[in-house]
Amino acid sequence: MRKLTMAELNRASVDDFKSTPKSPVVLVLDNVRSMHNVGAIFRTADAFALEKIVLCGYTPRPPHREITKTALGSEESMAWEYAAETVTAVAALRAAGYQIAAVEQTTGSVLLPQFRPEVGRPLALVLGNEVFGVEDAVLALCDMAVEIPQFGTKHSLNVGVAAGVVLWDALVKLGVV
């Protein structure tokens, strides 16, 4: 066994990536404060060829060297937009026909193994602030909340890690991967 070389990985160029079909999933970042988390989420979104990322409220936006540090250039390949208010962004996605799921621990959350995104319908996953989570007003607009089961002493995962876990699961269930 040996590691593959960069040439053997045969990755698309940024221009080629922008023109390839995308997974029908949008990430909505609700006041995520850390530039490193934003960069990591850009990198994960690129890896899964997501439709776009919506950066809301005080979520940092490219260009910024602290985002680039973890995004490794994916802030150039990934489509993204900014919305001053998360509720406005989520309402627009709902009006466009998206199923809206918050990644959050709530009284009515569905554990990830039981999460069944609607095949054939685009999905928007809302990820919240590192301390306060998804805003209550945003939760009110969501079709559901998805919770990652955890078995240790901590009550949450890093937002970038949570994005990767839920995305992989959703894309498998949607038949994308």
Salt bridges, closest charged atoms under 4 A:
GLU8 OE2 - ARG2 NH2 2.50
GLU66 OE1 - HIS36 NE2 2.65
GLU66 OE2 - ARG65 NH1 3.10
GLU81 OE1 - LYS52 NZ 3.03
GLU118 OE1 - ARG121 NH1 3.32
ASP143 OD1 - ARG94 NH2 3.08
ASP169 OD2 - LYS173 NZ 2.81
